[in-house]
């Protein structure tokens, strides 16, 4: 599949078919993660692949209490969303309530001792450490698309990391970074995603100065 096609049609899949992913295909998708760059080539990322129904259900049960307050806030009018966001909310709610039915869940982990953020002394949230983790995640998402598999990335379960670590027997010195869902999509892939134009996100020499 041509690279631009993969890049422009890798979307968040929230509806999946009840179809098992073939082992060779799954292995190819997972293998893409190890080619993601990391600081000092320390390769901190590890993956827990979950197909056991009881564990998937346990993760869904941890996910829902984190998700449902947002839905309640929208329903009660405390959180205002647009009509377009209302459709996304419907899809995301379906996703949250059907996680256990998705063929494969991938828990992305990282050994923080192998991550070297350079922005911890700034008066803001540190974000640099993610540069050694999320390239591997993006590789999985793109590899899944090239195999005609749908995927979704969520970090919500990181809020209950102790419970997730206990469920999946993740070592003390390893942290959770995200969860990826994987399966054959129920709907067709989009031809092209809705994204803002390059002119609204790319600047020349100084921030805000047009480059094109």
Protein Blocks (a to p, Z undefined) as FASTA:
>chain_A
ZZklmmmmcccdfbdcdddddfklmmmmmmmmmmpccehilopaccdddfbfklmmmmmm
mmmmmmmmmmmmmmnopaccdfklmmmmmmmmmmmmmmmmpmbacdddddfklpccfklm
pccddfklmmmmmmmmmmmmmmmmmnopacdddfklmmmmmmmmmmnopafkbccfbdcd
ddddfbdcdfbdcdddfklmpcehiahiafZZ
